Amino acid sequence: MREKENHILFEINSTITSKSTQSHIRHSFFVPENADTIYVDFSFDPPHQTDSDENKRLREEASAYYEAKLAHNEEEVIRNLLTLSIDDEDGFRGARHYHSPSQHHMISESNSSPGFLNKKNPPGLWSVTVSIHALVTESCQYKLRIYKQHDLASETVIPWRDRPLNQQIKDNDLKIPAYPPLEGPVKWVPSELHTHTFHSDGKQSLMEMVEAAEELGLKAVVMTDHNTISPFEEIELAEQTGLHILYGLEWTTFYGHLLTIGYDVPTYTDWRGIGPLDIEKGIKEIRRYDALVGIAHPFRIGNPIGTGCHWEFPVESINVVDFIEVWNSTRPGRKAYNQRAFQYWTDLLNKGYRITATAGRDWHHNEEINPLPAITYVKMSEGNEEKNAFRAAFLQSIRAGRITISYGKPLELIVKHAGMTYCVGDVLNRVENQSFIVQVSTEEWKYNNRIDCKNAVLVVVTNTGEILRGVKGQLQLQAEANLTDVRWIRSELYASIDNGTHELVAFTNPIYIR
């Protein structure tokens, strides 16, 4: 009946061998809020060596090595000794050096078992360590069950589930930051921010990816394998091609995937100690290395289908991240989970947030034919080709939202107002009684038999809705616009793919207006 009455936080049955002697086995588990009392059941079997000859041999061997005479007792057995210690979210919570092969412990604010501290049980990531002091049998099985009093109407096999991005968005209470304008001549740098190799679950080497990137005309790639930096060992050779390769890492956690890009040196930051309630602690650590952080594919299906793919970390404010990957995979504009991400980003803009939107191919292989990846174009000042200078300028442009995303050529948005010219990522300071001239353009796209650019349509969108729409097939648009009550403005391009209905194939980040 206990299983029906208690909510299991962690359970394992494990067999270890004598080779595990003098080692520690650590298990992490999540403790939710209001877990007033946590119970721990622990047992191991066999408790001791049952073979009399082996007991005798063990006694004689120890006696000889330590030069100590032992009283001979034919009935005495040599015991296995496994003990427990527990750390809660705040650190050490207690330990029980206890010789019983069957143990039951309680951990609470006022009635903890001997060895464990009395204090309120904090929610978060806890750990239990099994310390193997002696294992004199050939093997031993230990059973560990950790649970709290069951207070839910039903249980799930998933310890933590949440959909924080489905909650109503609060108004941003922070002033929109303005970044210094780019100096001198500028360029669009075609880039890919989300990549994988066979060092994780990809099917390509770093060099194979680099060769494919060059064929696509990319100038910068961020290496973001899942939870490993071993591909970094190959970057120096790959950079001889002239492609800029930045150090990155996709934190592939249980509760969401976090893209971390642009470490100043090859760096591994560890996701394993991050529970569902403390992603901001992890982000703080990542920022120590001057890297950017962004949410990858926030609305992809999650556990247990796509493990950790859906963003389930609650955060105090979305301002803790630098960007959101609103387009993921190839032909991303057609995928429903990307459409949700794009709308979520738009809702954030409407609430006064300044969050950069990016695309990520989530590049694992090159098996698709004409896959239509979305290119992230990053606007930077000319020059900056030296590795460190390029990295600094590249990251600053991502922070500032100087990005346009496209299946083909970059989409440009310019607003002229009060004698000033503003581009994507700029903050426009409104001057009363002055007109706004909006210009949108893109170069003629390279022919692709899947995309019908002859009937493509340019659209200009603001927080008040669509304000301008171009003529089919014309890739330039200029008009005077009424931007009263407008807080942001972006451009979009729609075209037919595979003779289907029009879909979004390019968009810019906004120009912000205040």
C-alpha positions as CSV (number, residue, x, y, z in Angstrom):
1,M,0.0,0.0,0.0
2,R,3.0,2.3,0.6
3,E,3.4,3.0,-3.2
4,K,-0.1,4.4,-3.3
5,E,0.4,6.6,-0.3
6,N,3.8,8.0,-1.1
7,H,5.2,10.1,-3.9
8,I,8.5,8.5,-5.1
9,L,11.2,11.1,-5.6
10,F,14.0,8.6,-6.5
11,E,14.3,4.8,-6.6
12,I,17.1,2.5,-7.7
13,N,18.0,-1.1,-7.4
14,S,21.7,-1.6,-8.2
15,T,24.2,-4.4,-8.2
16,I,27.8,-3.6,-7.5
17,T,30.9,-5.9,-7.3
18,S,33.8,-6.1,-4.9
19,K,35.7,-3.8,-7.3
20,S,33.5,-1.0,-6.1
21,T,35.1,-1.0,-2.6
22,Q,36.3,2.4,-1.3
23,S,34.2,4.4,-3.8
24,H,31.3,6.7,-3.8
25,I,28.1,6.5,-5.9
26,R,26.2,9.7,-6.1
27,H,22.6,10.0,-7.2
28,S,20.9,13.4,-7.9
29,F,17.1,13.9,-7.6
30,F,14.7,16.7,-7.5
31,V,12.7,17.7,-4.4
32,P,9.6,19.8,-5.0
33,E,8.2,22.5,-2.8
34,N,6.3,21.6,0.3
35,A,8.2,18.3,0.9
36,D,7.9,18.8,4.6
37,T,9.3,15.3,5.4
38,I,11.4,13.2,3.2
39,Y,11.8,9.5,3.9
40,V,14.7,7.3,2.9
41,D,14.6,3.5,2.7
42,F,18.0,1.9,2.2
43,S,19.1,-1.7,2.3
44,F,21.8,-3.9,0.9
45,D,22.2,-7.7,0.5
46,P,24.1,-9.8,1.4
47,P,25.1,-8.1,4.6
48,H,28.2,-10.2,5.1
49,Q,30.4,-12.9,3.7
50,T,28.8,-16.3,4.3
51,D,31.6,-18.5,3.2
52,S,33.6,-19.6,6.4
53,D,36.8,-20.2,4.4
54,E,36.7,-16.8,2.8
55,N,36.0,-15.2,6.2
56,K,39.0,-16.9,7.6
57,R,41.2,-15.8,4.7
58,L,40.1,-12.2,5.0
59,R,40.9,-12.2,8.7
60,E,44.3,-13.8,8.2
61,E,45.2,-11.4,5.4
62,A,44.3,-8.3,7.3
63,S,46.1,-9.6,10.4
64,A,49.3,-10.2,8.5
65,Y,49.3,-6.9,6.6
66,Y,48.6,-4.8,9.7
67,E,50.8,-6.9,11.9
68,A,47.9,-7.2,14.4
69,K,46.8,-10.4,16.1
70,L,43.0,-11.0,16.0
71,A,41.1,-13.2,18.4
72,H,40.0,-16.2,16.5
73,N,36.2,-16.7,16.4
74,E,34.8,-19.3,14.0
75,E,31.4,-17.6,14.2
76,E,32.5,-14.1,13.4
77,V,31.7,-12.9,9.8
78,I,33.2,-10.1,7.9
79,R,30.6,-7.6,7.0
80,N,29.8,-5.4,4.0
81,L,29.5,-1.7,4.9
82,L,27.6,0.8,2.8
83,T,26.6,4.1,4.3
84,L,24.5,7.1,3.2
85,S,25.1,10.9,3.1
86,I,22.7,13.5,1.8
87,D,23.1,17.0,0.3
88,D,20.2,19.3,-0.2
89,E,20.0,22.4,-2.4
90,D,22.0,24.4,0.1
91,G,24.7,21.8,0.8
92,F,25.5,19.1,3.4
93,R,22.3,17.8,5.1
94,G,23.7,14.9,7.0
95,A,25.2,11.4,7.0
96,R,24.6,8.1,8.9
97,H,27.6,5.9,9.4
98,Y,25.3,3.0,10.4
99,H,26.1,-0.7,10.1
100,S,22.6,-2.0,9.7
101,P,21.9,-3.6,6.2
102,S,18.3,-2.2,6.4
103,Q,17.7,1.4,7.3
104,H,14.9,3.9,7.4
105,H,15.6,7.7,7.8
106,M,13.5,10.8,8.0
107,I,14.6,14.3,7.1
108,S,12.4,17.2,8.3
109,E,12.5,20.6,10.0
110,S,12.1,19.2,13.5
111,N,12.2,15.4,13.5
112,S,15.2,14.3,11.4
113,S,16.7,10.9,12.0
114,P,20.1,10.8,13.8
115,G,22.9,12.1,11.6
116,F,20.7,14.5,9.7
117,L,20.2,18.2,10.4
118,N,16.8,19.6,11.4
119,K,15.8,22.4,9.0
120,K,13.2,23.1,6.4
121,N,13.5,21.0,3.3
122,P,14.4,23.4,0.4
123,P,13.1,22.6,-3.1
124,G,15.7,22.0,-5.7
125,L,18.3,19.4,-6.7
126,W,19.4,17.1,-3.9
127,S,21.9,14.2,-3.9
128,V,22.4,11.1,-2.0
129,T,25.8,9.4,-1.9
130,V,26.3,5.7,-1.2
131,S,29.8,5.3,0.3
132,I,31.2,1.7,-0.1
133,H,33.5,1.3,2.8
134,A,33.8,-2.5,2.5
135,L,32.5,-5.0,0.0
136,V,33.8,-8.5,0.9
137,T,31.3,-10.5,-1.1
138,E,31.6,-11.0,-4.8
139,S,28.7,-8.8,-5.4
140,C,26.0,-6.9,-3.5
141,Q,22.7,-5.4,-4.4
142,Y,21.5,-2.2,-2.8
143,K,18.0,-0.7,-2.9
144,L,17.4,2.9,-2.3
145,R,14.0,4.6,-2.3
146,I,13.4,8.3,-1.4
147,Y,9.9,9.6,-1.1
148,K,7.6,12.2,0.5
149,Q,4.0,12.0,1.6
150,H,1.9,11.8,-1.5
151,D,-0.2,14.9,-1.9
152,L,-1.1,14.8,-5.6
153,A,-4.2,13.6,-7.3
154,S,-2.2,11.6,-9.7
155,E,1.4,10.7,-10.3
156,T,3.5,11.0,-13.5
157,V,6.7,9.2,-14.3
158,I,8.3,12.6,-15.0
159,P,9.5,14.2,-11.7
160,W,9.3,17.7,-13.1
161,R,7.0,19.2,-15.7
162,D,6.2,22.8,-16.3
163,R,5.2,25.1,-19.1
164,P,6.4,28.5,-17.9
165,L,6.3,30.1,-21.3
166,N,2.5,29.5,-21.4
167,Q,1.9,31.9,-18.6
168,Q,0.7,35.4,-19.1
169,I,3.6,37.7,-19.9
170,K,4.2,40.6,-17.5
171,D,5.1,44.0,-18.7
172,N,8.9,44.6,-18.9
173,D,9.8,46.9,-16.0
174,L,13.4,47.5,-17.4
175,K,14.3,50.3,-19.8
176,I,15.2,49.0,-23.2
177,P,19.0,49.2,-23.5
178,A,20.5,51.1,-26.4
179,Y,23.8,49.8,-27.9
180,P,26.5,51.9,-29.5
181,P,26.0,52.2,-33.3
182,L,28.2,50.4,-35.7
183,E,31.1,52.5,-37.0
184,G,32.3,52.7,-40.6
185,P,31.3,50.4,-43.4
186,V,29.2,47.4,-42.3
187,K,28.6,43.9,-43.6
188,W,26.1,41.0,-43.0
189,V,27.9,37.9,-41.7
190,P,26.0,34.7,-42.7
191,S,26.2,32.4,-39.7
192,E,25.0,29.2,-38.0
193,L,24.5,29.3,-34.3
194,H,23.4,25.7,-33.5
195,T,25.6,22.7,-34.6
196,H,26.4,19.2,-33.7
197,T,29.1,16.6,-34.7
198,F,29.6,12.9,-34.0
199,H,31.1,14.0,-30.7
200,S,27.5,14.0,-29.5
201,D,24.6,12.8,-31.6
202,G,25.6,14.3,-35.0
203,K,26.6,12.3,-38.1
204,Q,29.3,14.6,-39.3
205,S,32.8,15.5,-38.3
206,L,33.7,19.1,-37.6
207,M,35.7,19.3,-40.9
208,E,32.7,17.8,-42.8
209,M,30.5,20.5,-41.3
210,V,33.0,23.2,-42.2
211,E,33.1,22.1,-45.8
212,A,29.3,22.1,-46.0
213,A,29.3,25.5,-44.4
214,E,31.6,26.9,-47.0
215,E,29.4,25.6,-49.7
216,L,26.5,27.4,-48.2
217,G,28.5,30.6,-48.1
218,L,28.6,30.8,-44.3
219,K,31.3,32.9,-42.7
220,A,30.8,32.0,-39.0
221,V,29.7,28.9,-37.1
222,V,29.3,28.3,-33.4
223,M,30.2,24.8,-32.3
224,T,27.5,23.7,-29.8
225,D,27.7,20.0,-29.3
226,H,25.5,18.5,-26.5
227,N,27.3,18.7,-23.1
228,T,30.8,18.3,-24.5
229,I,33.7,20.4,-25.7
230,S,35.8,17.7,-27.3
231,P,35.3,19.1,-30.8
232,F,37.2,22.2,-29.7
233,E,40.4,20.1,-30.2
234,E,39.8,20.3,-34.0
235,I,38.8,23.9,-34.3
236,E,42.3,25.3,-34.9
237,L,42.8,23.1,-37.9
238,A,39.3,23.9,-39.2
239,E,39.8,27.6,-38.9
240,Q,42.6,27.4,-41.5
241,T,39.8,27.4,-44.0
242,G,39.0,31.0,-43.1
243,L,35.7,30.2,-41.4
244,H,35.2,31.8,-38.0
245,I,34.4,29.1,-35.5
246,L,33.3,30.1,-32.0
247,Y,33.3,28.1,-28.8
248,G,29.8,27.1,-27.7
249,L,28.0,24.4,-25.8
250,E,24.3,23.3,-25.8
251,W,23.3,22.6,-22.3
252,T,21.1,19.6,-22.8
253,T,19.4,19.4,-19.5
254,F,16.4,17.5,-18.3
255,Y,14.3,20.7,-18.2
256,G,15.3,22.7,-21.4
257,H,18.1,23.2,-23.9
258,L,20.2,26.3,-23.4
259,L,22.5,27.5,-26.1
260,T,25.7,29.0,-24.7
261,I,27.8,30.7,-27.4
262,G,31.0,32.6,-27.7
263,Y,33.2,31.5,-24.7
264,D,36.4,33.6,-24.7
265,V,38.5,30.4,-24.3
266,P,37.7,26.7,-24.7
267,T,35.5,26.2,-21.7
268,Y,33.2,23.5,-20.2
269,T,30.5,24.8,-18.0
270,D,28.7,22.1,-16.1
271,W,24.9,21.6,-16.3
272,R,24.7,18.5,-14.1
273,G,24.2,20.4,-10.8
274,I,21.4,22.6,-12.1
275,G,17.9,21.7,-11.0
276,P,14.6,22.9,-12.5
277,L,14.5,25.9,-10.1
278,D,18.0,27.3,-10.5
279,I,18.8,27.8,-14.1
280,E,19.7,31.4,-13.3
281,K,22.6,30.1,-11.1
282,G,23.9,28.2,-14.2
283,I,23.5,31.3,-16.4
284,K,25.5,33.4,-13.9
285,E,28.3,30.8,-14.2
286,I,28.2,30.9,-18.0
287,R,28.4,34.7,-18.0
288,R,31.7,34.5,-16.1
289,Y,33.2,33.5,-19.5
290,D,31.6,36.4,-21.4
291,A,29.4,33.9,-23.3
292,L,25.8,34.6,-24.5
293,V,22.9,32.4,-23.4
294,G,19.7,31.6,-25.3
295,I,16.8,29.3,-25.2
296,A,16.8,26.6,-28.0
297,H,13.6,25.4,-29.6
298,P,11.5,26.5,-26.6
299,F,8.2,24.8,-27.7
300,R,9.4,21.5,-29.1
301,I,7.7,18.5,-27.5
302,G,9.4,17.6,-24.2
303,N,9.8,14.6,-21.9
304,P,9.9,11.7,-22.5
305,I,9.6,12.1,-26.3
306,G,12.1,14.9,-26.8
307,T,14.1,14.7,-23.5
308,G,14.5,18.3,-22.3
309,C,13.6,19.8,-25.6
310,H,10.7,21.9,-24.2
311,W,11.7,24.9,-22.0
312,E,10.5,24.0,-18.5
313,F,12.8,26.2,-16.4
314,P,10.8,29.0,-14.6
315,V,12.7,32.2,-14.6
316,E,12.1,35.5,-12.7
317,S,12.3,37.4,-16.0
318,I,13.0,36.4,-19.5
319,N,15.6,39.2,-19.5
320,V,18.1,36.6,-18.1
321,V,18.7,35.3,-21.6
322,D,20.2,37.1,-24.5
323,F,18.3,35.5,-27.3
324,I,15.6,33.0,-28.2
325,E,15.9,30.5,-31.0
326,V,12.5,31.1,-32.6
327,W,13.4,29.2,-35.7
328,N,14.8,25.7,-35.3
329,S,15.7,23.0,-37.9
330,T,15.3,23.3,-41.7
331,R,12.4,25.0,-43.4
332,P,11.7,26.2,-39.9
333,G,8.9,28.7,-40.7
334,R,6.5,25.8,-41.5
335,K,7.0,23.9,-38.2
336,A,4.2,24.5,-35.6
337,Y,6.6,24.6,-32.6
338,N,8.6,27.4,-34.3
339,Q,5.4,29.3,-35.1
340,R,4.6,29.2,-31.4
341,A,8.1,30.4,-30.6
342,F,7.8,33.2,-33.1
343,Q,4.5,34.3,-31.6
344,Y,5.9,34.1,-28.1
345,W,8.8,36.4,-29.1
346,T,6.3,38.8,-30.7
347,D,4.3,38.8,-27.5
348,L,7.5,39.7,-25.6
349,L,8.2,42.6,-27.9
350,N,4.6,43.8,-27.3
351,K,5.2,43.7,-23.6
352,G,8.3,45.9,-23.9
353,Y,11.1,43.4,-23.9
354,R,14.2,43.5,-26.0
355,I,15.1,39.9,-26.8
356,T,17.0,38.9,-29.9
357,A,15.5,36.3,-32.2
358,T,17.8,33.8,-33.8
359,A,17.6,30.7,-36.0
360,G,19.4,27.5,-35.5
361,R,19.6,24.7,-38.0
362,D,20.3,22.3,-35.1
363,W,22.8,20.9,-37.7
364,H,23.4,17.1,-37.2
365,H,24.0,15.8,-40.7
366,N,24.0,16.6,-44.4
367,E,21.6,14.0,-45.6
368,E,18.8,16.2,-46.8
369,I,18.6,17.4,-50.4
370,N,17.9,21.2,-50.7
371,P,16.8,21.4,-47.0
372,L,16.2,25.2,-46.8
373,P,18.1,26.1,-43.7
374,A,17.5,29.6,-42.3
375,I,20.7,31.6,-42.2
376,T,21.3,34.0,-39.3
377,Y,22.8,37.1,-40.7
378,V,24.7,39.2,-38.2
379,K,25.5,42.8,-39.0
380,M,29.0,43.9,-38.0
381,S,31.5,46.6,-38.9
382,E,33.9,45.8,-41.7
383,G,37.3,44.5,-40.5
384,N,37.3,42.6,-37.1
385,E,38.8,39.6,-38.8
386,E,41.2,38.8,-36.0
387,K,39.8,36.0,-33.8
388,N,39.2,37.9,-30.6
389,A,38.1,41.1,-32.3
390,F,35.6,39.1,-34.4
391,R,34.2,37.2,-31.5
392,A,33.7,40.4,-29.5
393,A,32.0,42.2,-32.3
394,F,29.9,39.2,-33.3
395,L,28.5,38.7,-29.8
396,Q,27.8,42.4,-29.3
397,S,25.7,42.4,-32.5
398,I,23.8,39.4,-31.3
399,R,23.1,41.2,-28.0
400,A,21.9,44.3,-29.9
401,G,19.7,42.3,-32.2
402,R,21.5,43.3,-35.4
403,I,20.2,40.1,-37.0
404,T,18.1,39.2,-40.0
405,I,17.1,35.6,-40.7
406,S,16.4,34.3,-44.1
407,Y,16.3,31.2,-46.4
408,G,18.1,33.3,-48.9
409,K,19.6,36.8,-48.9
410,P,19.4,39.1,-45.9
411,L,16.3,41.2,-45.4
412,E,17.1,44.9,-44.7
413,L,15.0,47.3,-42.7
414,I,15.7,51.1,-42.5
415,V,13.6,53.8,-40.9
416,K,14.5,57.5,-41.5
417,H,13.3,60.0,-39.0
418,A,14.2,63.5,-38.0
419,G,17.3,63.5,-40.2
420,M,18.6,60.2,-38.7
421,T,18.8,56.7,-40.3
422,Y,18.0,53.7,-38.1
423,C,18.7,50.0,-38.9
424,V,17.8,46.7,-37.4
425,G,18.7,46.6,-33.7
426,D,18.8,50.4,-33.2
427,V,16.7,52.4,-30.8
428,L,14.9,55.3,-32.4
429,N,14.2,58.3,-30.3
430,R,10.9,59.7,-31.5
431,V,10.7,63.5,-32.4
432,E,7.3,65.0,-32.4
433,N,5.9,66.2,-35.8
434,Q,8.5,64.5,-37.8
435,S,7.7,61.9,-40.5
436,F,8.8,58.3,-40.7
437,I,10.1,56.8,-43.9
438,V,10.3,53.0,-43.9
439,Q,12.5,51.2,-46.4
440,V,12.6,47.4,-46.8
441,S,14.7,45.5,-49.3
442,T,16.5,42.3,-50.1
443,E,18.9,41.5,-53.0
444,E,17.7,39.1,-55.6
445,W,17.8,35.6,-54.3
446,K,19.9,32.9,-55.8
447,Y,17.6,30.6,-57.8
448,N,16.1,27.8,-55.8
449,N,13.5,25.5,-57.5
450,R,11.6,25.2,-54.2
451,I,11.0,28.9,-53.5
452,D,8.9,31.1,-55.7
453,C,10.5,34.5,-55.3
454,K,8.6,35.9,-58.3
455,N,5.5,36.1,-56.2
456,A,7.2,37.0,-52.8
457,V,5.6,39.7,-50.7
458,L,7.3,42.1,-48.3
459,V,5.4,43.0,-45.1
460,V,6.1,45.6,-42.4
461,V,4.8,44.7,-38.9
462,T,4.7,46.6,-35.6
463,N,3.2,46.1,-32.2
464,T,0.0,47.6,-33.7
465,G,-0.1,45.0,-36.4
466,E,0.7,45.0,-40.1
467,I,1.2,48.6,-41.4
468,L,2.6,48.1,-44.9
469,R,2.4,45.4,-47.6
470,G,4.4,45.4,-50.8
471,V,3.5,44.3,-54.3
472,K,4.0,40.6,-55.3
473,G,7.4,40.0,-56.7
474,Q,8.9,43.3,-55.8
475,L,11.8,43.0,-53.3
476,Q,11.9,46.7,-52.4
477,L,9.4,48.7,-50.4
478,Q,9.4,52.4,-49.4
479,A,6.7,54.4,-47.9
480,E,5.9,57.1,-45.3
481,A,4.3,55.4,-42.3
482,N,2.3,56.5,-39.3
483,L,4.2,55.2,-36.3
484,T,2.0,56.7,-33.6
485,D,1.9,54.3,-30.6
486,V,4.5,52.1,-32.3
487,R,7.1,50.6,-29.9
488,W,8.9,48.3,-32.4
489,I,8.9,47.7,-36.1
490,R,10.2,44.7,-38.2
491,S,10.0,43.5,-41.8
492,E,9.0,40.0,-43.0
493,L,9.1,38.3,-46.4
494,Y,6.6,35.6,-47.5
495,A,6.9,33.3,-50.5
496,S,5.5,30.0,-51.8
497,I,7.5,26.8,-51.3
498,D,6.9,23.7,-53.3
499,N,3.9,25.5,-54.9
500,G,2.2,25.8,-51.6
501,T,0.6,28.7,-49.9
502,H,2.8,31.7,-48.9
503,E,4.8,31.2,-45.7
504,L,7.4,33.2,-43.8
505,V,10.8,32.8,-45.4
506,A,12.7,35.8,-43.9
507,F,12.3,38.4,-41.1
508,T,14.3,41.0,-39.3
509,N,14.8,41.7,-35.7
510,P,13.1,45.0,-34.8
511,I,14.0,48.6,-34.7
512,Y,12.9,49.8,-31.3
513,I,11.1,53.1,-30.8
514,R,10.8,55.2,-27.7
